[in-house]
Amino acid sequence: MSLVTLKGLSVRYGGNTVLSDVNLSIEPGEIVTVVGPNGSGKSTLLRSIIGALKPSSGDVSRAPGLRIGYVPQKLHIDPTLPLTVRRFLSLPASVSDARAEDALQQAGTGPLAERQMSDLSGGQFQRVLLARALLNDPQLLILDEATQGLDQPGSAAFYQQIATVRAQLDCAVLMVSHELHVVMAASDRVICLNGHICCEGEPEHVASAPEYRALFGTGTQGALALYRHEHNHSHDHAHNHDHGPGCDHNHGATTKDMAS
Amino acid sequence: MMDLLDSFLVRAALAGVGVALAAAPLGCFVVWRRMAYFGDATAHASILGVALALSFDTSIFAGVLATSLVMATTVSSLSNRGYAMDTLLGVMAHSALAFGLVAVSFLQGVRIDLMAYLFGDILAVGRADLAVIWGGAALVLLLLWARWSALLTATLNPDLAYAAGIDPKREQMVLTVALALVVAVAIKVVGVLLIAALLLIPAATARPFANTPERMALIAAIIGALSALGGLQLAFTFDTPTGPTIVCLAAVLFAASSLGDTLRRAAMRG
């Protein structure tokens, strides 16, 4: 049975519709990547799945007793809060030293259990977040742009780690990313999101889909597309997202081909 | 033991330590979550509770607890809706204080006692007060103890809490109730104007010496208790008002701790 099923999910903030009529299910063991420009509702989608957001309409159902490992986009730790890596790993449920050590190893960090969270580098910090997400032996690992702030080799190494972890735990992975070239190849399924699901399918299928190209450009299969999203359009969606294939929203967005 | 409690100084010391022990760990959350003004608003509103309790002839504790709870709940629900919090809190804190002061002035024969509610009157703590203070403090500590992990997770990041099946809004409510309780028991000891100091200063003083949240709460409790006992002693020696003297001592400890930390960092760099 599916781990998570979304039926007709819509989320509105104030008057803005961030997500409309999203249907999606995630099966055990599959890797699903969500791509989409800024403001396309990627984080909103993930936050609806973990239960942090109430849908305005539609339905989010999780498999009974579903264990989710969640790696947030960024985690700000107030400087007044002293927190060692070891203590962080025991939040909210206390874990044994051995288990904590295992998780850190799985996430590919060195021995840094006694270090303060605030002293970690960006790459170490993300790996500690990953280690914490692995502690409850998750059936579904959710990563929200987990490599933000990492340089290219850093994020490539991080995704490598995810692949390793997934192979060990055999869990499903749902992740959101800008970094299409790194992420797409490893995915079973890619979902192209822009307020609604524009297109979905296998990476090759999505990369060649006109909807995807409309959002991310066409050069090198969209692998090196640089997407610029000018924030001059309002998401009041007076224009309803019903204008057929292509997702050519004329949002004032420009796509630029770096490769050319 | 009962003879010991006959001494007003022993009762004052016990009252001070009781409040400090409950205020310190809660104060850590106030610091971590940047709720300093929140504590102020709740404390200042409690003078209105005093006025209401006096006019309706109920216990001060009940009146203060009720108004603090209303104020804290109002503020925390408004904060979730994304108002400009500092302005709003400033308006609410000070207008609650002003309305409270005006309301008290309408009451016959109370005017003389006003100072006791603004700055506390720890030397006048009776046995019944002591029971209320330790009962309230124990309740706060129990609440924090039971919810500690969930509170910490929610404080760290609401989404992490949600993903772990914790409702951050409920944890916020736990803190709100605990805050109202601390205000209600502390009013006799330091008065409404200085309650926030008792929450914040020990926690801030403890920060440089702690590497985990638990240790920070423990050290803050020790510092708070020392400030209460030392302040009482100093107030007795120099014949100064007790509540403010306790806060003064806590502030001096904070200054020493910050200075020590700065020097230590400089030495590490140099």
Interface residues (C-beta under 8 A of the other chain):
Chain A: R47 I50 G51 A52 I68 G69 Y70 P72 L75 H76 I77 D78 T80 L81 P82 L83 T84 R87 F88 S90 L91 P92 A93 S94 Q116 I142
Chain B: V31 W32 R33 R34 S149 A150 L152 T153 T155 L156 N157 P158 D159 L160 A161 Y162 A163 A164 G165 I166 A203 A204 R207 A210 N211 T212 P213 E214 R215 M216
